[in-house]
Amino acid sequence: MDLGLQQKVYVLTGATRGLGLASARQLVADGARVVLSGRTKETMDAAVTELGGPGHAHGVVADNADPATAERLITAAGDRFGRFDGVLISVGGPTAGPVLLAEEESWRSAFESVFLGALRIARTAAGALEAGGVIGFVLSGSVREPIPGLGISNGLRPGLAMAAKTLADELGPRGIRVVGLLPSRIDTDRVRELDALGGDPEAARARASAAIPLGRYGTPEEFGKVAAFLLSPAASYLTGVMVPVDGGALRGL
């Protein structure tokens, strides 16, 4: 199936590794061009090279929590590639730990990047997009079910999902779509770090895999394919949806 991604231009935040980079790979493979953000020049340059160089990808060193980031990224898409068709907003996971032990400063800094930074980028993107544009949020299965040991994430991501759902209502009349992705156990550095917190990552992975109907962790490539579809014109009648990419791990409908 042709996803209609040829010559489309997308901004992807936090895309020098993991799910963001996997999504960028699939978009570029299907003919799109991408603007990536990340926190260091070294990782950014490596990602741009992997994606085929300046003709396919452009990197901007930026932090989602910085109020200037949103405008810089959207402007870069137009300046570098001459158009802007959508954005995929993802951020690193907040500090792990229970709600009762999380310091106020941890909540505050996570809110700035996970919630407010993401919302700022979405609002800026909405101001620049035309009909057919799309705003995507990389969220988490914690939108629907709390994940043990991730108190801050459990607290912030459901609220961001509801804000995204509201944005879908607000932007729909302009022909702009808003979608969310809910990854669960995808085999990324972040998930491996979480598995290692208890001291026996192999046992943690085995327990988690046993609770997934497909019996295994997903790959970043599998996630990237879903993200590319949701961002593409092929998904033109999908908005306001939160799509689990979890091998069936979420138990609710």
ABEGO torsion letter per residue (X at the ends): XBAGABGBBBBBBGAABEAAAAAAAAAAAAGBBBBBBBABAAAAAAAAAAAGEAAABBBBBBBAABAAAAAAAAAAAAAAAGBBAEBBBBBBBBBBEBAAABBAAAAAAAAAAAAAAAAAAAAAAAAABBBGBBBBBBBBAAAABBBBGBAAAAAAAAAAAAAAAAAAAAAAAAGBBBBBBBBBBBBBAAAAAAAAAAGBAAAAAAAAAAABAAGBBBBAAAAAAAAAAAABAAAAABBGBBBBBAGGABABX
